[in-house]
Amino acid sequence: MLTSYDPLKGKRLQILAESGRIVNRKHLPEWTDEALVEAYRLMLRARVADEKALLFQRQKRIHTLPVNKGQEAAAVGSALALEPADWMVQSYRELGAVLQKGGTIRNHLLYFKGSEWGSVHPGLPRLLPLSVPIGSQITHAAGIGHAIRYQGGSEVVICYFGDGGTSQGDFHEGLNWAAVFKCPVIFFCMNNQYAISLNRRHQTASATLAQKAVAYGMPGIQVDGNDLLAVHAATRAAAEHVRSGQGPVLIEAYTYRMGPHTTADDPSLYRPKEEEEEWAPRDPLLRLRLHLESRGLWDSAREDESRAAATAETDAAMREVDELHETPLDEIFAHQYSDRPAELRRQQAAYEAYLQWKEAR
């Protein structure tokens, strides 16, 4: 691990400054120019898909949506540090990571239209379904990691969760178990400063979230989550650590949720406009674009071309989702129990009666 970045010392790993200038060459990943450009394209693809999805939600073509804007570097930078055979346990704000893993914009939109088929990724058994409950996926990741170690495998599990997830019992149980049994898990905390409307400073007395790793006996590091290169360097080091059998790692990506928690949320009720303005220049896409432009690797023509391609892809995905039939009613109730209990049968009958009444009106 990057031992000089002890979370108790309050030192945050940064490689790329807000100006786009490299400020830390010691930990600079060895990427080709082409790889760096492709990483930016992926971040831009995720940003455009997220912006379009927000418009689709406002058009009532999909339902309540959590937005990804501002967290693209943390998602993409971490995912690019993994191997194809590694496991990804997602939360609900890692679209860039999911796309890197092989997921699709179509499935993203399908899920938020209300279909669980959006969680089915053919050919990608190591990409778990999107997890909405806060923190519950942390114990799932620990369990997968335990199975890998028990079977003598070499795969790594990365588990994403928000800062609010660190207040859940699942966080304690998952990290404690993984540490005791040296499970190969990277616990990746997306600290976007708010658990819905609760500011991080009201959630814990710890100076950082990364320092919570100390109590569990594992390495922890806080990185600038809007710095693609720093996130990648930290995750790559963490992957090497856990893959070698030394146990789990906790990474805190210090980032910012630039939009609302979901489309049902109004952040102006709890978040000052001055704070949003302060974070605006730290936009992860702006930072990396400035760096690429300074090296002659990017320009406005390439930006427009990439945005147009991502827009066309997202529009096509939404048209396909629009054309799909609604989920059959029985399917909503059929897959929870092998023998459907009486209460669930009662609920289904009540819902069927409601739909008949609604259609007859």
Sequence and secondary structure as in RCSB ss.txt:
>XXXX:A:sequence
MLTSYDPLKGKRLQILAESGRIVNRKHLPEWTDEALVEAYRLMLRARVADEKALLFQRQKRIHTLPVNKGQEAAA
VGSALALEPADWMVQSYRELGAVLQKGGTIRNHLLYFKGSEWGSVHPGLPRLLPLSVPIGSQITHAAGIGHAIRY
QGGSEVVICYFGDGGTSQGDFHEGLNWAAVFKCPVIFFCMNNQYAISLNRRHQTASATLAQKAVAYGMPGIQVDG
NDLLAVHAATRAAAEHVRSGQGPVLIEAYTYRMGPHTTADDPSLYRPKEEEEEWAPRDPLLRLRLHLESRGLWDS
AREDESRAAATAETDAAMREVDELHETPLDEIFAHQYSDRPAELRRQQAAYEAYLQWKEAR
>XXXX:A:secstr
  TT  GGGT  B SB TTS B   TT     HHHHHHHHHHHHHHHHHHHHHHHHHHTTSS   B  TT HHHH
HHHHTTS TTSEEE  SS HHHHHHHT  HHHHHHHTTT GGGG  TT TTB     STTHHHHHHHHHHHHHHH
HT    EEEEEEGGGGGSHHHHHHHHHHHHTT  EEEEEEE SEETTEEGGGT SSS STTHHHHHTS EEEEET
T HHHHHHHHHHHHHHHHTTS  EEEEEE    S SBTT  GGGTS HHHHHHHGGG HHHHHHHHHHHTTS  H
HHHHHHHHHHHHHHHHHHHHHHHS    HHHHHHTS SS  HHHHHHHHHHHHHHHHHHH 
